[in-house]
Amino acid sequence: LWLSLRQVTVAWVRRRRVLSTALELDMPTLVVARIVSIIVFAIAVPIMTLRRDRPETIMFCLALLMAVFSWAAVIPAVLTRNIFLVAIYGGCVTSIIALQWAAVVAMTGRRVHRAWFITPPVSAVAAILLLPITAEQSAIVIAVVLSAQLGAAAVFVLIHGRQVVRPSTAVLLAMGYSVSFVSAMSRPAEAVFLGRIDLYAISGDPSNTWPFFASYIGTTLITLSWLAALKDRAEARLAELAFRDELTGLVNRRALHEGGSKLWHQSMGQGTAFTFVALDLDFFKQVNDRWGHDEGDRVLAAFGATISDAKPKPAIAARMGGEEFCLIYQGADANTVHGFVERLRDEFAAGLRLPDGAPVRFSAGIVQSSVGDDGINSLYRRADQTLYEAKASGRD
């Protein structure tokens, strides 16, 4: 029995040694591969995405450039243990996440506060230079600041990223920040549980290589998901152009028919009122003939803004072409909508004046869906007929 236990113990020790050796990665090769990949990203991403009218791409490209600077700083910092070089490295590496986060915030349409991407690098540099700590202990300071940044970025992307990009893209981006967060937290954990602090360990020990490898994966995921996010945004803009009138900001004829049909079927199934309005600006051709198309465009844009600001806001507001518009109200009958449209007519006339001081008014045809309607097209025909009658009876 003793011999059997001894053989099992020896076999377990040998297997552990083999497993430990198998888990050891070639750290110098990983470092070179990561530096090369960062340089490639820093060159390729700006070429593919950089546009001056998109501040988020500028900030993300600056983050890639800062990643190159961080590697240029960490190599001499590790060789010399100079505290000033360590501070430069800390400022660069925390600026990477700060700029990336600012880019994500800008992509969501929110205001980018300077404190978000200035405070972390300044805090890291100030702590390294002002506290009585060694170069190795500075690595803990950098890791703590990075962990806070990465964790906050992951949460922000999960909460707000889905509003502007596909959910899968937001999850992938958050996953990149989460993996990098685990990598950054390994430094403080190593100091607590192993009692070892390295400024930047390059040994092949798994406790060093796996956090490095996780950071490598996290960085790659962040960059690739950022490119996916830009693709999602471009597709969304194309879809917006396909369904929206650029001058007035309202949807176009195609969007009215597709969206209106869905709302009509929904109202018929629920038994709620569905009211269709056809509008036409009065004497609009005279506006173009007398003052030119620039003035006509100003009138159309103002009318689109008035509709967008109207209370209550219609379920769908569309420009059908020229000076013709259509509104859809769900849950309001024709008599109620008549009051809405009368108020809209007065608000528009009071808010806009032509160069000679005259107001611009419109005529409208209002119909409510009934059992005789077979869809949005029949409602449109009936509303257009009542609009013609309004025009024939004196307009306004």
Secondary structure, DSSP 8 states (H G I E B T S, - for coil): -HHHHHHHHHHHHHHHHHHHHHH---HHHHHHHHHHHHHHHHHHHHHHH--TT-HHHHHHHHHHHHHHHHHHHHHHHHHH--HHHHHHHHHHHHHHHHHHHHHHHHHTT----HHHHHHHHHHHHHHHHHS---HHHHHHHHHHHHHHHHHHHHHHHHHHGGGTS-HHHHHHHHHHHHHHHHHHHHHHHHHHHT----SS--SS-HHHHHHHHHHHHHHHHHHHHHHHHHHHHHHHHHHHHHHB-TTTSSB-HHHHHHHHHHHHHHHHHHT--EEEEEEEETTHHHHHHHH-HHHHHHHHHHHHHHHHT-SS--SEEEEEETTEEEEEEES--HHHHHHHHHHHHHHHHHH-B-TTS-B--EEEEEEE--TT--SHHHHHHHHHHHHHHHHHTT--
